[in-house]
């Protein structure tokens, strides 16, 4: 599992999911072979890739092939780019874009070089899905300071708009605009994404659900689970068992 705010990438052996929907927009790419998608109309479509907009019901049979799954916050640059690239409210097959993504990665999702390959290829992966490439120079220096602060600060640290704007050396209004422009996601959604990432990392390292929730800054394990379900359609334990969500 890899967080590339505001994107989560997870990969591994595919499976069969029941019909479900989630807040995050989702792209699933079969690294080899193909999947079967059933959308809201329940018609079956064979696909190399699947795109499910936020809130779209879908079920995927990816048994027998490795898959890469990308979740995007709907209001992020990628989330908006996906809406523009694939208009409509229903889940759909995305063959050409998925083939372009697949060509950038090893076919074996369990290979040792896969994590490094995904990290290195992430900008190109997102670009293949329609997201604009933002050069590092486009990130406001004050926002860069805030991002470094958020990465190193404990989950209990002050993350109010006023405090972070002070770190950036900007007024709250200017900070809000600069943050969204630099990061591609509003501050509130970025902070939630960061909490989900911390919880997932703690669970993957073997922490109990309550400890992982506390480490990430959630009120309790139930709050963490509800947020995971809303965003990804699965519980935290399911998402960290090495079997990607569909």
ABEGO torsion letter per residue (X at the ends): XBBBOBBBBBBEBBBBBBBBBBABBBBBBBABEBBBBBBAAGBBBBBABBBBBBGBBBBBBABGBBBBBBBBBAABAAAAAAAAABBEABBBBBAAAAAAAAAABBABAABAAAAAAAAAAAAAAAAAAGBBBBBAAABBAAAAAAAAAAAABBAABBABAAAAAAAAGBBAAAAAAAAAAAAGBBAAAAAAAAAAAAAAAAAAAGBBAAAAAAAAGBABAAAAAAAAAAAAGBBAAAAAAGBBBX
